[in-house]
Amino acid sequence: MPRLLLGLALGLLGYFIFKKVAQSLGIGKPSSRDRGRQEPEELVQDPVCQTFIPRREALKAQKDGRDYFFCSEGCLKRFLRGGS
């Protein structure tokens, strides 16, 4: 019985060591803790209504060589008409 427990303990220890080494080498799936550590998405501010929106979802326009980002077509049109 003690040999069985020792074998199970060593097997479990080996498994955890293997898993840690595999993760450090980039083999296998990342743990759920690692998956939640993505870079936060950049937010941009609409110059018309002052709303913050994710950059990838924003509408973009250039004016005087500068980029501006908008939450909606309405804000974009208002800005381009000069009513910012």
Buried (B, 14 or more C-beta within 10 A) or exposed (E): EEEEEEEEEEEEEEEEEEEEEEBEEEEEEEEEEEEEEEEEEEEBBBBBBEBEBEEEEBBEBEEEEEEBBBBBEEBBBBBEEEEE
